[in-house]
């Protein structure tokens, strides 16, 4: 067996392992997403608030976020 043949066999094995690891990475990423989604659902379901209370909370969060999105105040320069 020539050196080229040996290298081609090694390359084929490496590609096979690479495919296996890429599949494993995708599986782990899916598991993480599933766990995050489950955690979010559990948190949302655990809130004992009316839709109006939740809307008020979201409005407060949006209002608190708005000044930071506007950028620095030009009077501070």
Backbone bond lengths (Angstrom), bond angles and torsions (degrees), N, CA, C in turn:
res aa  C-N    CA-C-N  psi(-1)  N-CA   C-N-CA  omega(-1)  CA-C   N-CA-C  phi
1 X - - - 1.453 - - 1.534 107.60 -
2 X 1.313 115.52 132.64 1.465 120.27 -177.91 1.516 110.16 -81.83
3 X 1.304 114.29 167.06 1.469 120.42 178.84 1.529 110.00 -62.86
4 X 1.327 117.41 -39.03 1.468 121.22 179.44 1.525 110.67 -62.64
5 X 1.307 118.09 -43.18 1.464 121.90 178.91 1.518 110.65 -62.09
6 X 1.352 115.73 -42.68 1.470 119.69 179.00 1.524 110.50 -63.10
7 X 1.322 116.25 -41.96 1.467 119.91 179.42 1.525 111.29 -65.47
8 X 1.306 117.26 -38.05 1.471 120.38 178.32 1.524 110.67 -64.99
9 X 1.310 117.53 -39.29 1.469 121.30 177.36 1.530 109.70 -65.16
10 X 1.329 115.95 -43.64 1.469 120.18 178.99 1.525 110.58 -63.02
11 X 1.334 116.30 -39.96 1.463 120.73 178.28 1.531 110.78 -63.02
12 X 1.316 116.81 -43.12 1.467 120.66 179.02 1.522 110.80 -61.41
13 X 1.321 117.31 -41.79 1.478 121.01 178.13 1.528 110.66 -64.81
14 X 1.335 115.50 -42.40 1.462 119.32 -179.89 1.528 110.92 -63.72
15 X 1.322 117.11 -40.36 1.471 120.33 177.95 1.523 110.66 -64.04
16 X 1.323 116.46 -39.50 1.467 120.18 178.67 1.527 110.19 -62.88
17 X 1.324 116.29 -45.59 1.473 119.79 178.82 1.525 110.42 -63.55
18 X 1.336 115.93 -39.91 1.465 120.10 179.16 1.524 110.63 -60.30
19 X 1.314 116.95 -43.34 1.468 121.06 178.79 1.527 110.75 -62.47
20 X 1.324 115.94 -40.96 1.469 120.03 179.05 1.527 110.45 -63.21
21 X 1.335 117.17 -43.73 1.460 120.56 -179.59 1.524 111.73 -68.25
22 X 1.323 117.42 -37.13 1.463 119.71 177.36 1.527 110.65 -64.53
23 X 1.315 117.08 -39.39 1.465 120.48 176.88 1.521 110.05 -64.32
24 X 1.331 116.17 -40.21 1.476 120.56 178.69 1.524 110.78 -63.86
25 X 1.333 116.47 -41.48 1.466 120.60 178.24 1.528 110.02 -60.44
26 X 1.333 117.13 -46.50 1.472 120.35 179.03 1.524 111.00 -60.91
27 X 1.328 117.22 -40.26 1.462 121.07 179.68 1.529 110.90 -63.99
28 X 1.319 116.64 -44.30 1.469 120.22 179.85 1.525 110.57 -65.28
29 X 1.341 117.10 -42.07 1.465 120.24 177.82 1.525 110.79 -60.46
30 X 1.327 117.34 -40.07 1.464 121.04 178.06 1.528 110.64 -64.86
31 X 1.318 116.97 -41.48 1.461 120.71 179.02 1.527 110.60 -62.88
32 X 1.335 116.82 -41.22 1.466 120.62 178.88 1.525 109.93 -62.59
33 X 1.336 116.97 -46.75 1.467 120.98 179.06 1.520 110.97 -60.31
34 X 1.322 117.24 -43.68 1.461 120.86 178.61 1.529 111.52 -61.06
35 X 1.327 116.52 -42.90 1.472 120.50 179.14 1.519 111.13 -65.42
36 X 1.336 116.81 -42.05 1.468 120.21 178.53 1.524 110.64 -62.64
37 X 1.331 116.55 -44.09 1.469 119.90 179.08 1.519 111.84 -63.22
38 X 1.320 117.03 -40.77 1.468 120.96 177.71 1.518 110.45 -62.82
39 X 1.333 116.40 -43.22 1.463 120.53 179.18 1.529 111.23 -62.29
40 X 1.319 116.63 -42.06 1.466 120.42 178.47 1.523 110.45 -63.16
41 X 1.320 117.18 -45.97 1.469 120.43 179.24 1.523 111.70 -61.06
42 X 1.334 116.70 -42.97 1.460 119.73 179.37 1.522 111.06 -63.14
43 X 1.324 116.82 -39.78 1.463 120.67 179.29 1.518 110.57 -65.21
44 X 1.326 116.69 -45.84 1.461 120.68 -179.51 1.526 110.70 -63.32
45 X 1.325 116.40 -43.11 1.471 119.77 -178.92 1.521 112.56 -69.05
46 X 1.330 117.54 -23.64 1.458 120.14 -178.09 1.528 112.64 -80.68
47 X 1.334 116.58 -11.62 1.463 120.01 -179.19 1.522 108.84 -76.85
48 X 1.312 114.55 123.07 1.466 120.04 179.19 1.522 107.72 -99.89
49 X 1.320 115.83 75.91 1.457 120.47 -179.43 1.520 108.68 -140.92
50 X 1.309 113.37 154.50 1.465 118.84 177.96 1.533 108.57 -77.96
51 X 1.308 116.75 161.99 1.470 119.02 176.49 1.528 112.42 -56.83
52 X 1.329 117.03 -34.47 1.463 120.44 179.45 1.528 110.63 -67.52
53 X 1.334 116.37 -40.16 1.472 119.55 177.87 1.531 110.95 -64.87
54 X 1.314 116.28 -41.17 1.461 120.02 177.78 1.521 111.25 -64.73
55 X 1.320 117.30 -40.56 1.460 121.39 177.96 1.526 109.82 -61.89
56 X 1.326 116.89 -42.39 1.464 120.90 177.75 1.517 111.83 -61.97
57 X 1.323 116.64 -41.76 1.457 121.02 178.35 1.526 110.57 -63.15
58 X 1.321 116.69 -45.08 1.470 120.09 178.00 1.525 111.33 -62.22
59 X 1.322 117.16 -39.58 1.469 120.73 177.95 1.532 110.73 -62.82
60 X 1.332 116.60 -40.41 1.469 120.23 178.15 1.524 110.79 -64.47
61 X 1.338 116.83 -41.34 1.458 120.15 178.80 1.525 111.32 -64.15
62 X 1.320 115.66 -41.82 1.471 119.40 178.38 1.528 110.65 -63.29
63 X 1.323 117.05 -43.12 1.461 121.21 -179.23 1.527 110.87 -64.23
64 X 1.312 116.82 -38.44 1.470 120.38 179.46 1.521 111.01 -69.61
65 X 1.313 117.02 -27.67 1.465 121.69 -177.51 1.527 112.11 -82.42
66 X 1.296 118.73 -28.75 1.460 122.89 -173.56 1.531 114.62 -56.98
67 X 1.321 121.58 -46.77 1.468 119.31 -178.29 1.523 113.13 -60.87
68 X 1.312 118.23 -36.33 1.458 120.57 -179.69 1.512 111.73 -69.49
69 X 1.322 117.90 -25.31 1.455 120.79 179.03 1.519 111.77 -80.63
70 X 1.324 117.40 -22.88 1.451 121.35 -177.15 1.524 111.16 -72.55
71 X 1.310 118.75 -18.40 1.457 121.78 -179.63 1.513 110.32 94.91
72 X 1.321 117.13 179.29 1.456 120.48 -177.31 1.527 111.53 -69.15
73 X 1.302 116.06 149.82 1.452 121.82 178.15 1.520 108.30 -74.85
74 X 1.320 117.12 132.34 1.462 121.13 -177.42 1.525 112.40 -68.14
75 X 1.338 118.21 -19.45 1.460 121.42 178.62 1.524 111.21 -72.11
76 X 1.342 118.31 -17.43 1.460 121.40 -178.92 1.515 112.33 -80.69
77 X 1.320 117.24 -7.72 1.471 119.75 -175.18 1.489 111.82 -80.61
